[in-house]
Amino acid sequence: MRFTFSLCLVVVFWCSGAAFGDTPSVHISTRPTWLNTLKPYNQKPSSRTIERGFYYALIEEQVQVEKQADYNHIIREIVSETGIQNASQISVSFDPAYERLDFHDITVWRDGKPLNRLKTTAFKVLADEKDLSNFIYQGSFSALYILDDIRKGDRIEYSYTITGRNPILNGKFCANMYLQWYTPIAHHYTAIIASSQRKLNFKTFNNVPKPTISEANGLKSYVYEGFQVPPAHDDDSEPSWYNERGFIQVSEFANWAEVVNWASSINQPSLNIKGELGGQIAKLKKDAGNDKEKYFRAAVRTVQQEVRYMGIEIGEYSHRANNPEKVFKQRYGDCKDKSLLLVSMLKAGGIDASMVLVNADMNEHVEQYIPTAYAFNHAVVTANVNGKQVWVDATMDNQGGEGTDIYFPRYGKGLVLKTGSDALTTIPPSKGGKVTGEDIYTVKDGKSPVLFTVKTIYTGDEADYMRGKLESSGMAETEKSYLDYYAKIYNKIETKDSITVTDDLKANKLIIIETYKVGDFFKKDSTSNKLTADLFANSIYNQFPTITGRIKTPVALTYPYDAAYSIKVVLPGGWNINEDHDAINRDYYRYESDFTTAGDTLLLNYKLSFLKDNVPVNKLDEFKADIKKLNDTSLGYSFSYTPPDSDRPSTINSFLVLIAFLLTVGLIVLGVWLYQRETPGIVFAYGSTFVPLGGWLIVIAIFLGGMVISAIWGLSSRSYFELSSWNSHAVKNIMEHRFLIVLESLGNIAMACYAVFCLALLLNRRDILPQYIIGFFVFRALVAITDYYIAYNLYGTVSDTAMQALAGSFIVAAICVPYFKRSSRVQETFIVPHPPYNYSYEGPGVAEESA
């Protein structure tokens, strides 16, 4: 729903002309005679506190309750050229529907001499509709006077009185009066003068000085006076309910029951509804039959979707709702108009319902206020549907769900306009929605654009919000804004397919899928030819507020907020990464991340929930440190990749191949040398005690042969010598990953050579076999446990196969080492020395003949 500029003009013209006839005017009169007299004060504030080039030497406000008059006397002092720009105009807002504006004087003091500037022709009375962009017209005007010839050092003094009260309050007095502004005030004087018979209730906030109370001539005067009042400072990040300015609440309402009675009397639901609204109610009843939930939801949708939000809040209609039949016929109304319309429709359908006053800025903090008509800025509805209390904001639209399943904002406290209601009611929190996002990057190779798919699932109120946003923006504008957002991250990105939206209104679940092609996902290092990519959880980071060192107020959080976000990268060749987990649990927010892999997919999973609506001041340093830590270590991830079809001159890791070749040659030379070493002092001769190979030694021979085959298979089945294996892994822990490649590849070579050496000794029954085969089993166990330890520290987990191999190596060593140390068969079998003597296995005669 768009509020066009032409419509604005029509509304302003109608309200300023047709509603009032002539343009409101400014009157000139002498100062009232009922004013208190205050003592002059001439001390200036410290120049360090002056920020806009001027300060208020005096702000005097006196309120005569019985005469319905508010007198204001202001003195500004210009201290710099900047002050000339900021303080050389006078603007006073008033509502001509029930208020009269009288100026008493406007004087510019220069070098101690007064210059009279008061003249009615200099005023421009303009429509003052600050909420028009929010579809609210209040009928207020501003009397604007732009002073000419203002110089540094001038003192601008003016006074005026606004007479009149909103008749909707029936003579009761309520006010919020501020004693602190956003500019230094040398002297602040506030007086409230009322009949001694009028019972006024007061509450002060933020270090307001105690009042001086006096009584004379049947009038009681309450005076609040302050000196050198420092300027207040608001931060853009502070919660809407936070207010550090000193102010006074004054109210003639003794309790909330009186407020309920007053508000109920001016907002009565319609009975015996006729006309167009009556016809609509009859239709809804017919469609719903006896189903109260169905009727309830149909009535809610009628008010939310068919009656647009627009408020003409002139005069008493600032608090009084328009007649529901009129609102439905004109198809627009503000929050109280729509709420009273819905209450009337629900009551007509046999559902007990009431209007509820809430404060959309203060939420539950409204309980800090004393009973007053000015405690609330919004109206909603509560209804009892089949025994279930349901809360509805009639100004919301595009709400999904069925029956009584409807989201209600967390307003916290509300005043139910119902007989017997005498206190603020706690509104139970509605279950919040959730945002689940998934970014998927599918890498085909090192040259082709990366397929980038974004899938976002919205539920509950998040779906309500996104549904309205899509309806307002339109699909073409949405696609453009989404592409512009990602273009800030990737320069070479283009849309692959149109955005698809799936909206399940009943389940209140909305899914948006975006598809792009990214041409610059990888960055190439010109020296190493390595491709690198950086990932960052922007969706999570963007939810954290910006906190500067100057912030001294609570920082608002989006509450409630619950999001799950994941980044997936599908990469040919798979992953070897150090799986990681991070978590932060505070009483105001919760964060969690997990980095894992599954086959060829890297998974970065994030969760963020805000548990409160603000971060208190004493936790800001902690929160800033958390955000910095997350930004530096957890939200970002980088990895490198060397694709198989890379344009590198070679895909072979020549350095590792060279090391493996030299190790193999060295081990062969060492094995030959060890085998040919002479065994001194031993004379070998064939005897009756010679035992040939057999029994378990045959199993050992087969085992050694199997170890040779296993080591060679391990080298060939895993791409140890490919550059893609050397480089295509996460940057994190890359050195440990490469060390593991070296350990496993060279370990397999050493294992194969050692097994061949032991097999040769075994088959030739060498006398040195027992000592070397025992070393083989010990070496095998040490390699297995070292490999397991490094792999576990690197990846956080290992496969079941690796665990079985580790256990098997220790079991085999535990059996074979004692066997080769103590077995008599081993001692009798492996007795052949080097160099061997000339012997034959044909029989004793041959041996003797040879000898």
N, C-alpha and C positions, 0 to 999 in steps of 0.2 A: 504494500500500500504506500503510494508516494503522495506527499503533500506538496503540490506544485506551488511555484511562486505566484502564479495568477490567483490561486485559491487564497493564498496569504493576503493578497491585495484586496480581494473581495471581502474577506472577513474583517480586515482592518478598516476598510471603507464603511462597511455596514455598522461596525461597532462604534466608530468615531462619529459617524454621521447620523444614520437612521436611529441608532439607539439613544443618542444624546442630543440630537438636534445640532446645536452649535458646538464648536471646539471648546473644551474646558479652558477657563481663564485663570490668571493669577491676580490676586487682589493685593492692595497695599493698605496697611493699617498700622496703628501704633501698637507698641508692645502691650501684652496683657497686664492688668493691674494685680492679678493674684499671684505673681511670681515671688518666690523666695529670693532674698538678697544674698549673694555669695561674696566672700572676701576676694579681692584681686590677688593674683599670684603671677609673678613675672620671671621666675627662674626658668632658664632654658634647659632642655635635655642635653646630654653629652653629644657632641658632634659625631662620635663613633657610632651612635645608634641611628643616625639619620640616613636613610637609604635612598629615598626618592627625591631628594633635593628640597624637602620641606618637612615641617612638623606641625602638629596641632598645639597651639599655645593654650587653647581652651575648647573643650567639647562639653557644652551644657545642655542637658535634657531635663525638662520639668513636665510632668504629666499631671493634669488636673482631671481626676477621674469623673467628678461630678459634672464638670463642664464639657467632658469628652474632648479635651484639648491637649495637644502635645506641642510644647514649645521647644525650639532648638536654637541654640546660640553657638556659633562656630567661629574660631579665629585660626587662620592658617598663616604661618610665617615662611616666606620663601628664602632659602639660604643659598641657592645656586641656580644656574641656568636650567638645570634639569627640573628643578622645582617649578620653574615658570611653565614648562610643558605639562607637568603632571597636576598642577594645582590652580590653573587659571580659568577654570570653568566651575560653575555651580549647577548641580542637577539634583532636583528633589522629586521623588516619586509620590504620587497620590492617586486615589481612586475617586473620581468625580461622582460615582454613583452614590456615595454617602460621605465624602470628605470635601472640605473647602481649604484651599491653600492661601494664606496671607503672609506676604513678606513685610517685615518691619523696617529693615535697613540693609544696605549693602555699602560698605565703606572700605576704601583702600587707603591704608595709612602709609604715607611716604615721608620719611624724614620728620616723623612726629606730627605731620599735618594730615587731617582727614580729607579724602576726596570722595564725595558722594556719587555712587554709581547706580542708585536705585531708580529704575524707570521700567514701567510695564512693557513698553514697546520693545525692549531688548530681549524679552523672554520668548523662546520658542517652545510651544507645548506640543510634544510629540507622543504618539502611541508608544507605550513602554511595555512591549510584550516579549520578555526574555524567554518565556516557555513556549513560544509559538512553534519552534522546531519540534517540541514534544506534543504538539496538537492540543495545546491548552491556551485559551484566550481568557485573560483575567480582567480586561477593561481598565487597566492602570495606565497612567500617563506620567511623563516626566516633564517638569518645567526646567528648561535648559537655558542657562545664561553663560555666554562665552565672553569673559572679560577682556577688554582690549587694554593695551599699554600697561602690562604687568612687568615689573623689573625685579631684579635680585634685591633682596632686602625689604620688599613690600610686605605689608601685613594686611591680609584680606579678612574682613570681619563681616559677618552677615547673620541675620536671625529671621525666623519664620515660625508660624504656628499652623498646624493642621488640625482642623476641628471636624469632629464627626467620628462615629463608630459604626462598625458593621451591625445592622439591625438584627442579623441572624442570632446574635448572642443574647438577645432579649435583655439588654442592660447590664449583663454580667461582664466584669472586667477580667481580661486575661492578656498577658504580655510576656514576651521574652526580650529583656533589655541588656544589651552588651555594654560592658565597661572597658573593653579592650579592643583595639582595632589593629590594622596591619601597618600602622604608621605611629611613631612615638607621640604620646600625649603628655604635655607638661602638666595639665590640670584637667581632671575629669570630674564632672559634677552631675549626679543624677538624683532627681527628687520625684517622689510619688506622693501626690496630695489627694487625700480622699476623705469622705465623711467618716467621723469617728464611729458611726453606726455600721459602716460597711466592713465586713469581715474579709480581710485579704490574707491570703496564704503566700508565704515566700519560701524560696529555696535558692541558695547561691551555689555557684560552681567555680572552681579554680581560683581560689585565693581572693575572693571579693572581700573588700574591707567591711567591717561591721557597720550597720547603719546608725545614724543619729536620728532618734525618733522624738518628735515634739508635737504638741497639740495646742491649738488655739482656735477660738471661734467655731467650734464644732468640727474642725478639720484636723486630721492627723497627717503629719508630714514624715515621710521616710526618706532620709538623705544618705546617699552613698557617694563618698568623695575620695578621689585618689589623686596622687601626685607622681609625676615622672613614671607614667605607665609605659612599660616597654612594648614594642610592637609584637604582635603574635606572628607565628610563622607556620604555615601549612605546608606539608609535603605531599606531592602528588601520589605517593605510594601509601599514605596512611588510610586506615579503614574509614568508611563513611560515617561511622558512629563516633569517631574520635574527635574531640573538641577541646583544645587547651585554652581557649579564650575565656576570660572571666565574664560571666553573665548572671543575670537574675531571672528567675521565674516568678511571676506574680499571677495568682489565680484566685478568683472568687468562688470557684467550685470547691466545696468542702471535701468531697470524696468522689470515687469513680462512679458510684451509683447516680450521683447528680449529673455527671457527664453522660451516662447511659440514658437517663430520662430526657435530657435536653436533646441529644442526638437522635433518639428514637422518635421524639415528637415531631421532628422536622423531616424524618425519613420513614414515613409509614408505607408499608407494602400496599399495593392496590388490591382491592377486593371487587368481586362482581365485574371482572374485566370484560370489556366488550371490544367492538371494532376489529381492526386487523390483528391485534395481539390476541384477542379472544379467539379468533379463527385459527391462529397458529397453535394456541394451546389445545384447542379441540382436536386438531390434526395430530399433534404429538401424543395425546391421550389415546386416540384411535390406533395409531401405529404401535404404541407400547402395550396396549391391552392392560393386563394387571401387573406387568413387570415394572416395578418401581425403578430398578436400576436402569432399565432401558429408557424410561421416561426422563430420569435424571440426566443421563448422558446426552440425550437428544436436546434437552433444554439448555444444557451447558454449551453444546456445539452451536445452537441457534444464537445465543448471546455472544459467544466468542467469535464466530465466523461471519455472522450476518449483520452485526452491529459494530461499526468501526469505532475506534477510539478517537474522540474529539470532544474537548471540554470547553463550554462557554461559561466560565466561572465568574460572572459579573455579580457584584453585590452579594446578596444573601446566598446565591448559588455557589459561593465558595465552599459552603458546607451543606447546603440543601440539594438533594437530588431532584431531578426533573421527574414529572409524572411518567411511569413506565410505559403507558400507552403512547405518549408523545415520543419517548425515546425510541420505541420500536418502529413507530411510523416514520420518523426522520432517519432511522438507521444509523445514528451516532449518539455518543454520550461519553462522559468521563468515567472514572472508576466507580464513583458512587452511583451514577446513573445506571451503569451496566450491572452493578451489584444489586441495586434495588429491583431492577428489571428481572434478574435471575431469581431473587428471593420471591418475588410475586409469582413468577411462573412455577416455581417449585411448590409453593403453597397451594396454588391452583391445582396441582397434580397430587395433592395429599401428602406432600413431603414437608416436614417441619424444617424451616430454614431461617437464617438470620444474617443480617449484615454484620460485618466485623471491621472495626477500625484498627489499622496497623500503621507502623512507621517503617517504610521500606529502607530507610537509611539507618535508623537506630536498631531495628530488629528487637532482640530481647533486651537491649540496653534502654529501651523506652521505660522500663520499670524504674529507672532513676528519676523520672519526672514526677512532679506532684500532679494530682488530677487537674487537667486543663483541657480546653477545647483545642489547643494548639499542639497537643502531643502527637498528633497523627497526620500523615500525609497521603494515606492510601486506604481504600476500602475493598474488602473481599467478602466471601460468603462461606458460611458453614452450614451443613445440612445433615440431618439424620436419615440415612437411607437404609431401611430394613435393619435398624439397630446399629448401624455403623456410622460413626461420625466422620464426615468427609469435608475437606477444606478445598475451596476452589477460588482461583483468581480469574475473575470474568474478563479481565483485560488481556489475558494471554490468548494466543491463537496457535493453530497448528499442533495442538496437543494430541498425541496418540494414546492408545490404550482403550479398554472397553469398560463399561459399567462404572464402578467407583475407583477403578485403577487409573488415577490421574495424579500427575506430579503437582506439588504445591511448594512454592518457594519457602525458604527457612526464615520466616518473619519473626519467629521466636515467641512473641507475646502479642496479644490482641485484646480489644475490648468488644465483647459480644453485645450487640444491641438487642437485648432480650430482657423481658421482665424478670427481676430477681438477680440480674447480673450486677455485682457490686465490686468487682476486682478484675484486674488483668488476667486473662486466661493464657496458660502455657499451651502453645500450639505444637503438637508432636511433630518431630521432623519427618519429612517425606523421604522415601527411599530415593537416593540420587541415582542418576544415570552414569554411564561409563563410556569412555572413548577408548577403542582398541585399534591401534594403527599397526600396519605391517608394510615395510618397504622391502621389496625384493629386487636384487640386482642379479641378472642372469648373464654371465660372461660366456660368450661363444669362443672367442680367441683373443689374441692381443691386438687385432686390428679392427674388428667389426665393432659397431656401436653396441653398447651394453643395453639390454632390455631392462627398463626400470618400471616396475609395477608398484603402485601405491594402493593399498586397500585399507579403508577406514570404516569401522563399525561404530555407530552411535546408538545408544539405548537410553530410555527414560527421558529426562529433561534435556540431555544432550541431543537426542534425536529431535525433540521439540524445537530446540534452538536452531539446529542445522536445517530443519525443514523450512522454518521461516526465513532463514538467511538465503537459502536457495531460491525460494519463491520471490524474495525481494530483489535479488541480484540478477536472476535469469541465468540460464545455462551458458550462454556465450560469454557473459562477463565473468562467471565463475571459472570457466576454463582459462580465460585470459589471466585472471588474478593468480590462479594456481601455477600456471606456466611461468608467470613473472616471478613468483616466489622461488621456484626451483632454478630459474635462470640466474639468481644471485649466487647459487652454489656451483652450477655447471653452465659454462658459457655456451657450449655446443649441445644444447638440449632441444628436442622438438617433440611435438605431440605425435604419438603413433596412432592412437585411436581416441575417439570422443569419450568423454567421461560418461560412465554408466551409473545410474542411481537406482537402487532397489529400496522401496519404502514399504515396510509392513506396518500399516497404521494400527492394526489391532494389537500386534505385539509391541508396538512403538519401537521399532528397530529399523534403522536406516543405514544402508551400505553404499559407499561411494568407491568406485574403482577408477583409477587413473593409470594410463599407460604412456610411457615416454621412451625415446631413444636418446641415450647419452653418448656423445662422441668423444668427450674428454674426461671419461671416468678415471682413466689411468694417466699418470704423469710419467714420462720416460726420462731416466737418467742418461745423459749423453755419454758419460764415461763408461758406466757398467752395463748399459742397455737394459737395466732393470726397470720393470714397470711397477709403480707404486700407486696406492689408492688410500685416501683418507675418508673415514666414515665418522659421522657425528650425529648424536641423537638430538637434533634441533627441536623436535616436537616436545621433548622433555625439558630442554634448557629454556625454551621460550616461556614456559610456565613459571619460571622463577622470576621474582621481581628484581629490578635493578636497585641496589642498595649502595648509596654513596657514603663517604665518611661523614658527611654533614647531617645525615638523617638522625634525629633524636626522638622520633615518634614511632609508635608501632607501625609495622609494615603489613598492608593488607595482602591476604592470600585469596585465591579463587576457591571459595568453599561453598558447598562441598565439591571436591574434584577427585576423580578416580580414573587413572589412565594406565593402560598397558600398551607398550610400544615395542616393536621388534624390527631389527634390520637383518635381512638374510642375503647372503652372497653365495650364489651357485657358481663354483669354479672348477673347470676341468682339472683333473689330477688330484682333487681332494685337498685336505688340510692336515697340518701338524701344528697345533697351537697349544699354548698353555691355558687350559680351561680356568676360568676365573669367576669369582663371586664377590659382590660388594653389597653392603647393606648399611643404611643409616636409619635409626629409629629415634625420632624425637617426639615430644608430646604434641607437636604442632604439624609434623609431616613425617611421611615414611617413604624411603627410597630403597629400591633393590635392583640389582642387575646381575645377569648371568651370561657368561660367554662360553659357548659350547660348539661342538661340531657334530654333524650327522652325515656320514658319507661325504659327498662333494659339497655340502652346504655349511657355511659358517652362520651361527645363530647368535645374535646379540639381543638379549631380551631385557627390557626395562619396565619397571613399575613405579608409579608415583601417586601418592595420595596426600592431600592436604586435610588434616584432621581438625583444624581450627581456622577461623577467618582472619587471623593475624599472627604475626611474630612479635612477641612483647619486646620492649626496649632492651631488657636485660639479656635477651637471647640473640640480639642482632649480630654481635661479633661471632658468635657460634654459627649462626646461619650463613654469614658471609664466608667464613672459613669452609663450611660445608660446600657451598656453591663453587668456591675456587678449587677445592679438592676434586669435586665431580668434573668440573670443566677440564682440569689438568690430567686426570687419571682414568675416569670412569666413563664419561659420556663420549669420548673419542676413541677411535681404533684405527690403526694403520697396518697395512700389510703390503708385501711385495710379491710379484708374480712374473715368472718367466714362462711364457706359453710354449708348447711343444713345436709350434710352427713359427717360432721366433726367427727373425732375420739375422740372428747372430751367426758368425762364421762356422761355429760348431756347437752341437748340443751336448758334447762330451766334456765332462769335467777332467781335462787333461792333467791337472795337478794331482788329483786323487788317483787317476790311472797310473801316473808315473810312480807315485808312492807305493801303490799296490804291486807294480811290476818289480820295483827294487826290493820290496819285502819278500816277494815270492822267490826271486833269484837268491836273495840272501839266505832264506830258510832252506832252499835246496842245497846250496853250498854247505851250510851248517850241518844239514842232515847227512850228507855224504862224508863230511869230515868226522862227525861223531861215529858214524857206522864203521869207518876204516881205522879208527884208533885201535892200537894194539892193546890186548889184554895181557899184561905182563904176569909172569909167575904161574901161569896155568897151562898144564899140558893136557890136551884133549886126546882121549882114546876111546874107541868103541868098547863098551862093556855090557855086561848082562843087566846093569841097572838103567840103561838108556830107555827113556820113555818117549814114544812118538807123540805128535799132536793128537788130541782127542778130547772127548768130554766137553766141559764148559769152555775149553780153549777155542773150540770151533765156533761157539756162540760169540766169544770175544772177537774173533776174526771177522765174523759177519757184522758185528756191531761197528768195528772200525771201518769196514768198507761202507756201511751205511752212513757213518759220520762224514766220510769223504763226499758221498753223493749229496747228503743233506746240505753240506757247506757250499758245494758248487751250485746246487739248486737255489739256495738262499741268495747267492750273489747274482744269479741270472734272473730270478723272479722279481727282485726288488731293484728299482732303478737307482742303485747307489751312485753310479758313475754318470748319471744324467744331470745336466745343469738345472733342469726343471725341478729335480728333487733337491738340489743344493739351494735354490733360490725361491721357489714358489711356496713360501710359507710366511707366517706372520713375522713382522719385524721384531716383535717382542720375543726374546729368548732365541734369536737366530743363531748365536754362537753355540749355545747348548745343543740346539738342534743339529748343527753341523758336526759338533763333537760326537754326537750319537751316530751320525752317518759314518764317520771315520772309524769309530769303535766297532760297529757292526760289520762294516765291509772288511777291514783289516783283521778283525777277529775271526771272521769266516775263513779268510785265507790262511791265517795261522793255524786254525783248527784243522783245515783240510791237509796242510803240509805235515802237521804233527801226527795226524791219524795215518797218513801214508807211511811216515817214518816208523811208527809203532807197528803197522801191519807188516812192513818189510822185516823188522826185527822178529816179529812173531813167526812168520812163515819160515825164516831161516834159523829159528830156535836160538837166537843170539842170547848170550849170557847177560847182556846189559838190558834186555827187555823189561824185567820187573821194575827197575828203578825209573826208567823213562815212561812206562805206561802208567805207573802211579802218578808221576808228574802230569801226564796227560789228563787223567781224571780230575786232579786237583785244579789244573789250569782251566778245564772246561767248566767246573763249578764256579771259579772266580770270575770268568768272563760272563757267565749267566747272571750272577748276582750284581755285578757292576752294571750290566746292561739294564737289568730290572730297576736298579736304584736310580740311574740317570733318567730313564724313560718315565718313571713315576714322578720324579721331581719336575720334569719338563712338561708333562701332559696332565698330571694330577690323577691319572688312572692308567692301567695297562689291561691288555686283553687276557681272557682266560687261558689262551694258548701260551702266552708268555709266562703266566704263573705256573702252568703245568710243566713247561720246559725247565723253569728254575727248580721246581720240586724234583723233577726227574733227574737233573744233573747231580743233585745232592744225594738222592737215593742210590744212583749208580755208583757214585764215588764211595758212599758208605759201604757198599757191598764189595766192590772190586778192589779197593785199596787194601783192606785186610786180607783178601784172598791172595793177591800177588805178593803180600809180605809173608804169609804163613803157610801157604799151600805146599805140601811135599811134592805134589805133581809138578807144580811150577818150578820148584828147585831141581827136580830131576829132568825136566824137559828142556829148560833154557840154560844149556851148558856149553853152547858152541862159542868159542872165542874168535877173535880176529887177530892175525890172519888164521883162517881155518887150516887144520891139518888134513892130510889126504886120508879120507876114510870112505867107506862104502857101507850102504845099508843092505848089501846082498848077503852078508853073513860074516861070522867071525874070521873065517879063513881069508877072506879078502882083506880084512883089516890087518891080519897078521902078515899076509904076503906083502902088503904095501909097506908095513913097517920094516 
